[in-house]
Amino acid sequence: MADDRIRRPMTSRDAAEAAFKKATTKPADLPPPKPAVPGVREMVSLRIDRDVLDHFQAGGPGWQDRINDALRKMLGK
């Protein structure tokens, strides 16, 4: 039996959409996320206003701990 559908040639838009879909589709078998270990600090990148950073760094070494303590205090912990 003959196929009644007409095949149209792939346009550049079709090719781009197919490539985008392939690039943005999540892989099916991602490893499960690692459980967080309590009490372990995470390395992060954080943007802080210069005057706030200067305030904490003015006290010398330990400024990162002081920022962490201030954030904990704000959380009520």
N, CA, C and O atoms as CSV, one atom per row, in Angstrom:
chain,resi,resn,atom,element,x,y,z
A,1,MET,N,N,0.846,-1.173,0.000
A,1,MET,CA,C,0.000,0.000,0.000
A,1,MET,C,C,0.897,1.244,0.000
A,1,MET,O,O,1.876,1.310,0.744
A,2,ALA,N,N,0.569,2.188,-0.804
A,2,ALA,CA,C,1.367,3.410,-0.931
A,2,ALA,C,C,1.052,4.353,0.217
A,2,ALA,O,O,-0.073,4.393,0.716
A,3,ASP,N,N,2.049,5.101,0.624
A,3,ASP,CA,C,1.882,6.100,1.684
A,3,ASP,C,C,1.276,7.352,1.072
A,3,ASP,O,O,1.860,7.947,0.166
A,4,ASP,N,N,0.092,7.763,1.565
A,4,ASP,CA,C,-0.611,8.913,1.004
A,4,ASP,C,C,-0.049,10.251,1.478
A,4,ASP,O,O,-0.346,11.292,0.892
A,5,ARG,N,N,0.759,10.227,2.537
A,5,ARG,CA,C,1.295,11.494,3.036
A,5,ARG,C,C,2.389,12.016,2.108
A,5,ARG,O,O,3.179,11.251,1.556
A,6,ILE,N,N,2.412,13.318,1.955
A,6,ILE,CA,C,3.445,13.954,1.139
A,6,ILE,C,C,4.559,14.390,2.072
A,6,ILE,O,O,4.319,15.088,3.057
A,7,ARG,N,N,5.754,13.984,1.762
A,7,ARG,CA,C,6.903,14.399,2.572
A,7,ARG,C,C,7.432,15.706,2.034
A,7,ARG,O,O,7.733,15.840,0.848
A,8,ARG,N,N,7.538,16.660,2.927
A,8,ARG,CA,C,8.109,17.934,2.501
A,8,ARG,C,C,9.566,17.956,2.935
A,8,ARG,O,O,9.922,17.342,3.941
A,9,PRO,N,N,10.398,18.644,2.202
A,9,PRO,CA,C,11.811,18.710,2.584
A,9,PRO,C,C,11.978,19.479,3.903
A,9,PRO,O,O,11.199,20.380,4.215
A,10,MET,N,N,13.004,19.106,4.660
A,10,MET,CA,C,13.266,19.770,5.940
A,10,MET,C,C,13.821,21.158,5.672
A,10,MET,O,O,14.786,21.323,4.926
A,11,THR,N,N,13.200,22.148,6.289
A,11,THR,CA,C,13.679,23.516,6.134
A,11,THR,C,C,14.765,23.784,7.165
A,11,THR,O,O,14.973,22.987,8.079
A,12,SER,N,N,15.444,24.890,7.016
A,12,SER,CA,C,16.476,25.238,7.993
A,12,SER,C,C,15.843,25.479,9.366
A,12,SER,O,O,16.458,25.206,10.397
A,13,ARG,N,N,14.618,25.990,9.371
A,13,ARG,CA,C,13.921,26.192,10.654
A,13,ARG,C,C,13.639,24.851,11.325
A,13,ARG,O,O,13.840,24.700,12.530
A,14,ASP,N,N,13.168,23.867,10.533
A,14,ASP,CA,C,12.908,22.537,11.079
A,14,ASP,C,C,14.192,21.939,11.660
A,14,ASP,O,O,14.179,21.351,12.742
A,15,ALA,N,N,15.290,22.093,10.937
A,15,ALA,CA,C,16.572,21.549,11.392
A,15,ALA,C,C,17.012,22.238,12.680
A,15,ALA,O,O,17.512,21.587,13.597
A,16,ALA,N,N,16.825,23.552,12.748
A,16,ALA,CA,C,17.217,24.293,13.952
A,16,ALA,C,C,16.360,23.878,15.142
A,16,ALA,O,O,16.879,23.697,16.243
A,17,GLU,N,N,15.050,23.724,14.930
A,17,GLU,CA,C,14.170,23.304,16.026
A,17,GLU,C,C,14.515,21.903,16.496
A,17,GLU,O,O,14.489,21.634,17.697
A,18,ALA,N,N,14.838,21.006,15.576
A,18,ALA,CA,C,15.218,19.642,15.958
A,18,ALA,C,C,16.514,19.650,16.758
A,18,ALA,O,O,16.634,18.939,17.756
A,19,ALA,N,N,17.481,20.450,16.324
A,19,ALA,CA,C,18.755,20.535,17.047
A,19,ALA,C,C,18.551,21.141,18.431
A,19,ALA,O,O,19.149,20.682,19.404
A,20,PHE,N,N,17.706,22.172,18.523
A,20,PHE,CA,C,17.440,22.813,19.808
A,20,PHE,C,C,16.754,21.835,20.757
A,20,PHE,O,O,17.108,21.750,21.933
A,21,LYS,N,N,15.775,21.102,20.244
A,21,LYS,CA,C,15.062,20.140,21.074
A,21,LYS,C,C,16.018,19.081,21.600
A,21,LYS,O,O,15.940,18.697,22.767
A,22,LYS,N,N,16.915,18.608,20.749
A,22,LYS,CA,C,17.878,17.589,21.160
A,22,LYS,C,C,18.834,18.145,22.217
A,22,LYS,O,O,19.199,17.442,23.160
A,23,ALA,N,N,19.238,19.406,22.058
A,23,ALA,CA,C,20.192,20.018,22.983
A,23,ALA,C,C,19.561,20.383,24.309
A,23,ALA,O,O,20.262,20.446,25.319
A,24,THR,N,N,18.249,20.628,24.341
A,24,THR,CA,C,17.618,21.072,25.576
A,24,THR,C,C,16.801,19.990,26.268
A,24,THR,O,O,16.220,20.234,27.326
A,25,THR,N,N,16.751,18.815,25.692
A,25,THR,CA,C,16.011,17.722,26.312
A,25,THR,C,C,16.884,17.065,27.374
A,25,THR,O,O,18.050,16.756,27.127
A,26,LYS,N,N,16.308,16.855,28.561
A,26,LYS,CA,C,17.068,16.231,29.644
A,26,LYS,C,C,17.374,14.780,29.297
A,26,LYS,O,O,16.530,14.082,28.735
A,27,PRO,N,N,18.571,14.328,29.628
A,27,PRO,CA,C,18.859,12.907,29.456
A,27,PRO,C,C,17.947,12.097,30.379
A,27,PRO,O,O,17.626,12.536,31.483
A,28,ALA,N,N,17.539,10.935,29.929
A,28,ALA,CA,C,16.585,10.124,30.683
A,28,ALA,C,C,17.165,9.580,31.984
A,28,ALA,O,O,16.439,9.432,32.968
A,29,ASP,N,N,18.447,9.287,32.002
A,29,ASP,CA,C,19.016,8.627,33.175
A,29,ASP,C,C,20.032,9.501,33.912
A,29,ASP,O,O,21.217,9.174,33.983
A,30,LEU,N,N,19.547,10.611,34.457
A,30,LEU,CA,C,20.397,11.457,35.284
A,30,LEU,C,C,20.645,10.762,36.609
A,30,LEU,O,O,19.743,10.119,37.146
A,31,PRO,N,N,21.859,10.880,37.147
A,31,PRO,CA,C,22.103,10.261,38.455
A,31,PRO,C,C,21.295,10.998,39.528
A,31,PRO,O,O,21.060,12.200,39.407
A,32,PRO,N,N,20.872,10.293,40.565
A,32,PRO,CA,C,20.114,10.961,41.626
A,32,PRO,C,C,20.991,11.998,42.329
A,32,PRO,O,O,22.203,11.807,42.437
A,33,PRO,N,N,20.396,13.089,42.808
A,33,PRO,CA,C,21.202,14.113,43.495
A,33,PRO,C,C,21.801,13.543,44.774
A,33,PRO,O,O,21.189,12.729,45.464
A,34,LYS,N,N,23.009,13.994,45.066
A,34,LYS,CA,C,23.686,13.544,46.282
A,34,LYS,C,C,22.989,14.159,47.490
A,34,LYS,O,O,22.642,15.340,47.463
A,35,PRO,N,N,22.780,13.390,48.535
A,35,PRO,CA,C,22.149,13.962,49.734
A,35,PRO,C,C,23.088,14.967,50.395
A,35,PRO,O,O,24.305,14.784,50.418
A,36,ALA,N,N,22.506,16.015,50.924
A,36,ALA,CA,C,23.295,17.044,51.604
A,36,ALA,C,C,23.812,16.491,52.926
A,36,ALA,O,O,23.075,15.843,53.670
A,37,VAL,N,N,25.061,16.748,53.207
A,37,VAL,CA,C,25.664,16.322,54.458
A,37,VAL,C,C,25.492,17.460,55.458
A,37,VAL,O,O,25.950,18.574,55.202
A,38,PRO,N,N,24.843,17.203,56.593
A,38,PRO,CA,C,24.632,18.273,57.577
A,38,PRO,C,C,25.957,18.854,58.080
A,38,PRO,O,O,26.913,18.124,58.344
A,39,GLY,N,N,25.990,20.168,58.204
A,39,GLY,CA,C,27.166,20.833,58.767
A,39,GLY,C,C,28.300,21.068,57.789
A,39,GLY,O,O,29.324,21.636,58.168
A,40,VAL,N,N,28.148,20.649,56.545
A,40,VAL,CA,C,29.209,20.851,55.567
A,40,VAL,C,C,28.905,22.129,54.795
A,40,VAL,O,O,27.774,22.350,54.363
A,41,ARG,N,N,29.904,22.950,54.628
A,41,ARG,CA,C,29.710,24.216,53.916
A,41,ARG,C,C,29.806,24.006,52.420
A,41,ARG,O,O,30.539,23.144,51.936
A,42,GLU,N,N,29.051,24.813,51.704
A,42,GLU,CA,C,29.022,24.758,50.247
A,42,GLU,C,C,29.772,25.952,49.683
A,42,GLU,O,O,29.689,27.059,50.213
A,43,MET,N,N,30.508,25.714,48.598
A,43,MET,CA,C,31.171,26.802,47.891
A,43,MET,C,C,30.134,27.429,46.965
A,43,MET,O,O,29.537,26.741,46.137
A,44,VAL,N,N,29.922,28.741,47.107
A,44,VAL,CA,C,28.960,29.452,46.263
A,44,VAL,C,C,29.577,30.741,45.752
A,44,VAL,O,O,30.566,31.237,46.293
A,45,SER,N,N,28.983,31.264,44.716
A,45,SER,CA,C,29.354,32.575,44.214
A,45,SER,C,C,28.197,33.497,44.565
A,45,SER,O,O,27.043,33.192,44.267
A,46,LEU,N,N,28.503,34.620,45.194
A,46,LEU,CA,C,27.464,35.500,45.700
A,46,LEU,C,C,27.847,36.940,45.398
A,46,LEU,O,O,28.984,37.347,45.635
A,47,ARG,N,N,26.909,37.703,44.880
A,47,ARG,CA,C,27.168,39.120,44.608
A,47,ARG,C,C,26.672,39.935,45.803
A,47,ARG,O,O,25.497,39.888,46.166
A,48,ILE,N,N,27.599,40.682,46.401
A,48,ILE,CA,C,27.304,41.487,47.585
A,48,ILE,C,C,27.739,42.916,47.289
A,48,ILE,O,O,28.784,43.137,46.678
A,49,ASP,N,N,26.942,43.878,47.719
A,49,ASP,CA,C,27.315,45.285,47.527
A,49,ASP,C,C,28.660,45.545,48.189
A,49,ASP,O,O,28.977,44.973,49.233
A,50,ARG,N,N,29.437,46.408,47.571
A,50,ARG,CA,C,30.794,46.693,48.036
A,50,ARG,C,C,30.813,47.186,49.483
A,50,ARG,O,O,31.681,46.787,50.259
A,51,ASP,N,N,29.858,48.055,49.854
A,51,ASP,CA,C,29.867,48.588,51.217
A,51,ASP,C,C,29.579,47.490,52.247
A,51,ASP,O,O,30.107,47.532,53.358
A,52,VAL,N,N,28.756,46.523,51.888
A,52,VAL,CA,C,28.465,45.412,52.795
A,52,VAL,C,C,29.714,44.542,52.945
A,52,VAL,O,O,30.070,44.149,54.056
A,53,LEU,N,N,30.366,44.247,51.846
A,53,LEU,CA,C,31.590,43.445,51.880
A,53,LEU,C,C,32.679,44.166,52.681
A,53,LEU,O,O,33.366,43.549,53.495
A,54,ASP,N,N,32.830,45.462,52.449
A,54,ASP,CA,C,33.823,46.243,53.204
A,54,ASP,C,C,33.550,46.178,54.704
A,54,ASP,O,O,34.480,46.067,55.502
A,55,HIS,N,N,32.274,46.246,55.087
A,55,HIS,CA,C,31.901,46.181,56.499
A,55,HIS,C,C,32.396,44.881,57.136
A,55,HIS,O,O,33.001,44.905,58.208
A,56,PHE,N,N,32.140,43.755,56.482
A,56,PHE,CA,C,32.542,42.474,57.053
A,56,PHE,C,C,34.050,42.252,56.970
A,56,PHE,O,O,34.631,41.652,57.874
A,57,GLN,N,N,34.691,42.721,55.908
A,57,GLN,CA,C,36.135,42.538,55.766
A,57,GLN,C,C,36.934,43.464,56.675
A,57,GLN,O,O,38.106,43.200,56.945
A,58,ALA,N,N,36.318,44.544,57.151
A,58,ALA,CA,C,37.020,45.483,58.029
A,58,ALA,C,C,37.458,44.811,59.326
A,58,ALA,O,O,38.429,45.238,59.951
A,59,GLY,N,N,36.757,43.779,59.725
A,59,GLY,CA,C,37.114,43.060,60.951
A,59,GLY,C,C,38.266,42.089,60.786
A,59,GLY,O,O,38.635,41.401,61.738
A,60,GLY,N,N,38.842,42.021,59.595
A,60,GLY,CA,C,39.975,41.136,59.351
A,60,GLY,C,C,39.545,39.725,58.975
A,60,GLY,O,O,38.412,39.497,58.553
A,61,PRO,N,N,40.473,38.776,59.137
A,61,PRO,CA,C,40.170,37.391,58.777
A,61,PRO,C,C,38.920,36.881,59.503
A,61,PRO,O,O,38.619,37.286,60.626
A,62,GLY,N,N,38.212,35.988,58.830
A,62,GLY,CA,C,36.984,35.462,59.399
A,62,GLY,C,C,35.744,36.167,58.889
A,62,GLY,O,O,34.644,35.923,59.383
A,63,TRP,N,N,35.911,37.046,57.900
A,63,TRP,CA,C,34.771,37.818,57.406
A,63,TRP,C,C,33.700,36.926,56.794
A,63,TRP,O,O,32.515,37.248,56.881
A,64,GLN,N,N,34.090,35.807,56.174
A,64,GLN,CA,C,33.094,34.893,55.597
A,64,GLN,C,C,32.254,34.255,56.710
A,64,GLN,O,O,31.042,34.086,56.575
A,65,ASP,N,N,32.928,33.908,57.812
A,65,ASP,CA,C,32.196,33.355,58.959
A,65,ASP,C,C,31.230,34.386,59.539
A,65,ASP,O,O,30.124,34.044,59.956
A,66,ARG,N,N,31.658,35.653,59.562
A,66,ARG,CA,C,30.780,36.697,60.090
A,66,ARG,C,C,29.556,36.900,59.192
A,66,ARG,O,O,28.455,37.142,59.687
A,67,ILE,N,N,29.748,36.802,57.872
A,67,ILE,CA,C,28.598,36.897,56.961
A,67,ILE,C,C,27.665,35.718,57.214
A,67,ILE,O,O,26.449,35.893,57.275
A,68,ASN,N,N,28.222,34.526,57.359
A,68,ASN,CA,C,27.410,33.335,57.622
A,68,ASN,C,C,26.640,33.493,58.934
A,68,ASN,O,O,25.455,33.169,59.009
A,69,ASP,N,N,27.319,33.991,59.961
A,69,ASP,CA,C,26.656,34.200,61.263
A,69,ASP,C,C,25.525,35.221,61.149
A,69,ASP,O,O,24.460,35.032,61.737
A,70,ALA,N,N,25.750,36.304,60.396
A,70,ALA,CA,C,24.716,37.325,60.226
A,70,ALA,C,C,23.503,36.752,59.488
A,70,ALA,O,O,22.361,37.071,59.820
A,71,LEU,N,N,23.753,35.915,58.498
A,71,LEU,CA,C,22.648,35.295,57.767
A,71,LEU,C,C,21.880,34.319,58.665
A,71,LEU,O,O,20.651,34.259,58.617
A,72,ARG,N,N,22.610,33.559,59.478
A,72,ARG,CA,C,21.944,32.646,60.415
A,72,ARG,C,C,21.077,33.422,61.404
A,72,ARG,O,O,19.951,33.022,61.699
A,73,LYS,N,N,21.618,34.550,61.923
A,73,LYS,CA,C,20.872,35.358,62.872
A,73,LYS,C,C,19.590,35.884,62.237
A,73,LYS,O,O,18.540,35.919,62.878
A,74,MET,N,N,19.683,36.298,60.959
A,74,MET,CA,C,18.512,36.785,60.258
A,74,MET,C,C,17.452,35.685,60.123
A,74,MET,O,O,16.252,35.962,60.147
A,75,LEU,N,N,17.907,34.445,59.980
A,75,LEU,CA,C,16.987,33.306,59.855
A,75,LEU,C,C,16.403,32.890,61.205
A,75,LEU,O,O,15.471,32.088,61.269
A,76,GLY,N,N,16.959,33.441,62.272
A,76,GLY,CA,C,16.500,33.080,63.617
A,76,GLY,C,C,17.118,31.784,64.116
A,76,GLY,O,O,16.523,31.090,64.940
A,77,LYS,N,N,18.284,31.459,63.634
A,77,LYS,CA,C,18.961,30.204,64.060
A,77,LYS,C,C,20.147,30.522,64.946
A,77,LYS,O,O,20.839,29.612,65.402
